[in-house]
Amino acid sequence: MTPVRVLIVDDQVLMRQGLSKLLEIEDDIEVVGTAADGADALALIPDCRPAVALVDARMPGMDGVALIAELTARFPGVAALVLTTFDEDDYLFGAIRAGARGYLLKDTSPDELVAAIHKAARGETVLGSAAAARLMADVRRPSTVDGSLTARELEVARLVGAGATNAEIAAALFITEGTVKNHVSAVLRKLGLRDRVRLALRFSGR
């Protein structure tokens, strides 16, 4: 297995060194660089070519949210994973809107961090329990726009909330997967949701 190439971005020297030592013992992870802020990270990326950038939320100069927005625009192949002490809505939602693949707090266990890096590298979304709880509370707030969905869009949304894949939804509703994708896109647009994760959380249990 090719190791996942990781760039660590944190303004604290001890944190950068500690994370490097923690991850370097993993055979399937390679730390290819460290940076003290967003500007340093952007300068390193063309040479170190990381698959995952492990990013602190609050840093001097260019903070984590601004860095993630730049990564999304300039280096879309780099998955940004926030690792921070700051359990605050501005950072959580800002990072997700900017394109972060995940949001973890620094009390995350080493095993959970390693698993999250691999998931982010595969394009999966990773949320720590605190971040997931905040996101769930946000998307489950009562909304008046649910009524704008058609009956079929509501069916699709509820099946997404139940954890069904596009193929499973297509089979259940006797429609094509392409039609399912179109319905999901329409629902996301009408509800002002950024991605399927938020849609699933909004309709979970309905």
C-alpha positions in Angstrom: 0.0 0.0 0.0 1.3 3.4 -0.9 1.6 5.6 2.2 -0.7 8.6 2.6 1.4 11.7 2.2 0.6 14.2 5.0 1.4 17.9 5.5 1.1 19.2 9.1 0.1 22.8 9.5 0.2 24.2 13.0 1.7 27.3 14.6 2.9 25.4 17.7 6.3 23.8 17.3 5.7 21.2 19.9 2.4 20.2 18.2 4.1 19.9 14.8 6.9 17.8 16.2 4.5 15.6 18.3 2.2 14.9 15.4 5.2 14.1 13.2 6.5 11.6 15.6 3.1 10.1 16.2 2.4 9.6 12.5 5.9 8.6 11.4 5.5 5.3 13.2 2.7 4.4 10.9 3.8 2.3 7.9 1.0 3.6 5.8 1.5 7.3 6.5 4.3 9.5 5.4 4.8 13.0 6.8 6.1 15.0 3.9 6.3 18.5 5.4 5.4 20.8 8.3 4.3 24.4 8.2 3.7 27.1 10.8 0.9 28.9 9.0 -1.2 28.9 5.8 1.2 30.9 3.7 4.0 28.5 4.5 1.8 25.5 3.7 0.8 26.8 0.3 4.5 27.4 -0.6 5.4 23.8 0.4 2.6 22.0 -1.4 4.0 22.0 -5.0 7.2 20.3 -3.8 5.9 18.0 -1.0 2.7 17.0 -2.9 0.6 15.9 0.1 -2.6 13.9 -0.2 -3.9 15.2 3.2 -3.2 18.6 4.9 -3.7 18.3 8.7 -4.6 21.9 9.6 -5.1 23.8 12.8 -8.0 26.2 12.8 -6.5 29.2 14.5 -3.1 30.4 13.4 -1.4 33.8 12.9 -1.6 35.3 9.5 -3.6 33.0 7.3 -5.7 30.8 9.5 -7.0 27.3 8.9 -10.3 28.4 7.3 -8.6 30.7 4.8 -6.0 28.1 4.0 -8.7 25.5 3.3 -10.4 27.9 1.0 -7.1 28.4 -0.9 -6.5 24.6 -1.0 -9.9 24.0 -2.4 -9.4 26.6 -5.1 -5.7 25.9 -6.0 -5.0 22.3 -4.9 -8.3 20.4 -5.0 -6.5 17.1 -4.8 -5.3 17.9 -1.3 -7.9 16.8 1.4 -7.9 19.3 4.3 -8.5 17.8 7.7 -8.9 20.2 10.6 -7.3 19.2 13.9 -7.8 21.9 16.6 -8.6 22.7 20.2 -11.3 25.2 19.1 -14.8 23.7 19.3 -16.4 26.8 17.9 -19.2 27.2 15.3 -17.3 29.8 13.3 -14.4 27.5 12.8 -16.4 24.3 12.2 -18.9 25.7 9.7 -16.3 28.0 8.2 -14.0 25.1 7.5 -16.7 22.9 6.1 -18.0 25.6 3.8 -14.4 26.2 2.7 -14.1 22.6 1.6 -12.6 20.7 4.6 -13.0 16.9 4.5 -13.3 16.7 8.3 -13.0 18.4 11.7 -11.5 16.8 14.7 -10.5 18.1 18.2 -7.0 17.6 19.6 -8.3 15.2 22.2 -8.9 12.7 19.4 -7.1 9.4 20.0 -4.1 8.4 17.9 -6.0 5.5 16.3 -8.9 7.8 15.4 -6.6 10.4 13.9 -4.9 7.8 11.7 -8.2 6.4 10.6 -9.5 9.9 9.8 -6.4 10.6 7.7 -7.0 7.5 5.6 -10.7 8.4 5.2 -10.0 11.9 4.2 -7.4 10.6 1.6 -10.2 8.5 0.2 -12.5 11.5 -0.1 -14.7 10.6 2.8 -16.0 13.1 5.3 -14.7 12.8 8.9 -16.3 14.5 11.9 -15.4 14.1 15.6 -18.3 13.5 17.9 -18.4 17.1 19.1 -18.4 18.5 15.5 -21.0 16.0 14.4 -23.3 17.0 17.2 -23.0 20.6 16.3 -23.6 19.9 12.7 -26.6 17.7 13.4 -28.1 20.4 15.6 -27.6 23.0 12.9 -29.2 21.0 10.1 -32.1 19.8 12.2 -33.2 23.3 13.1 -36.8 23.7 11.9 -36.9 25.1 8.4 -39.8 26.5 6.4 -38.2 25.6 3.1 -38.8 21.8 3.4 -42.3 22.5 2.0 -40.7 23.6 -1.3 -39.7 19.9 -2.1 -41.8 17.9 -4.4 -43.2 14.6 -3.1 -40.5 12.6 -5.0 -37.7 14.9 -3.7 -39.0 14.4 -0.2 -39.0 10.6 -0.7 -35.4 10.8 -2.0 -34.3 13.0 0.9 -35.8 10.6 3.5 -34.0 7.7 1.9 -30.8 9.6 2.0 -31.5 10.2 5.7 -32.0 6.5 6.2 -28.5 5.9 4.8 -29.5 4.5 1.4 -27.1 4.7 -1.5 -28.1 6.2 -4.9 -28.4 2.6 -6.3 -30.6 1.5 -3.4 -32.8 4.6 -3.8 -33.2 4.0 -7.5 -34.2 0.4 -6.9 -36.7 1.4 -4.2 -38.4 4.1 -6.3 -38.0 2.4 -9.7 -36.0 5.3 -11.2 -32.5 5.5 -12.6 -29.5 6.5 -10.6 -29.1 9.5 -12.8 -32.6 10.7 -11.8 -31.7 10.1 -8.1 -28.6 12.3 -8.5 -30.7 15.0 -10.1 -33.2 14.9 -7.2 -30.5 15.0 -4.6 -28.9 18.0 -6.3 -32.3 19.8 -6.4 -32.9 19.1 -2.7 -29.5 20.4 -1.8 -30.2 23.6 -3.8 -33.7 24.1 -2.4 -32.6 23.5 1.2 -29.4 25.5 0.9 -27.3 22.5 2.0 -23.7 22.1 1.0 -23.5 18.4 0.6 -25.0 15.0 1.1 -23.7 14.7 4.6 -25.9 17.6 5.8 -28.8 16.3 3.9 -28.5 12.9 5.5 -28.3 14.5 9.0 -31.3 16.8 8.2 -33.5 13.8 7.3 -32.1 11.2 9.6 -34.9 9.4 11.5 -37.7 11.1 9.5 
